[in-house]
Amino acid sequence: MNDKNIELLTNAFANALDIDKNQVNNELKYQGIPQWDSITHMFLINELESTFQIEIDADDVLEMNSFVRVKEVLEKYNLSFEKQN
């Protein structure tokens, strides 16, 4: 399930920010690329909510300022993104 979640998360980022999936990695940060600005951030939140069937709290939206941080915040919603051995 975790590999599936990573794939879903990567696709959500790529779709919302209109970037190639190869650009989605742990180095990706809010305003780190021109495509991730305040407007597309809201598209991203919408895409994440639709993809994972959750409603993200406004405080969490503000914390989601990098790919890594998004994964950490989404763990509050019982989603896991780390590979299990």
N, C-alpha and C positions, 0 to 999 in steps of 0.2 A: 504493500500500500504506500509506503514512503516514497519509492521510486515513482509511483504514479502521481503522488502529490507534487514532487519536484517537477515532473513533466507538466502537470496542470499549471503550476505556478509560473514556470518558464513561459508557457504559452500565453498565460494571462498578461504577463509583462510585455511580451512581444506584440500581442494584439493591441493592448491599451496604448503602448508608446509608439506603435507602428515602427518597430525595429526588428532586425533579424534575431532569431533565437540565439545565435552565437554571441550576441552582445549582452545577453543576460547572464551575469555571473556575480560572484561575491564582491567584485569591485564596483558594481553599478550603484551609483548614489544619486539622490534627488539633486537636480540641477547640475549633475556631473556630465550630462550630455544635453544638447539643446532640446531633444525630444521629451525630456522629463522636466516639465515646468509645472506651475501651480494648476493650470487647466488640465493637463494630461494626468496629473496626480489624482484628480477626481475621477477621470476615466479609469485609471488603474484601480482605485478603490471599488468602483462599480463592477469592474471586471472580476475582481477578487471575490466580491460578495456573490456575484452570479455563479462563478466557477465553483465555489465551495459551499454555496447555499447557506451563507451566514450574513449577519448584520454587524458591521464593524462599528464599535463605539467611537464617537468623535474624538475622544482623547487618544485612542489608538491610532486614528488616522494621522494625527499630528506627529506621532512617534515613528511612522513608517517612512523613514528618510533614506533607506538603502535596501538593497535586495536582502542583505543579511538581517537587517532589523525587521523587515517584513516577515521573514521566516520566524523570527523570535516572537513577534507580536501575535502571529497567527497560531502559535502554539497555545495561547490562551483560549483559543476556540477549538481545542482538542484536535489540532492538526499537527502531524509530525512530518519533518522534512529530512531527518537524518537517516542514513542507511542503517539497517539492522544487520548484525552479523549472524 
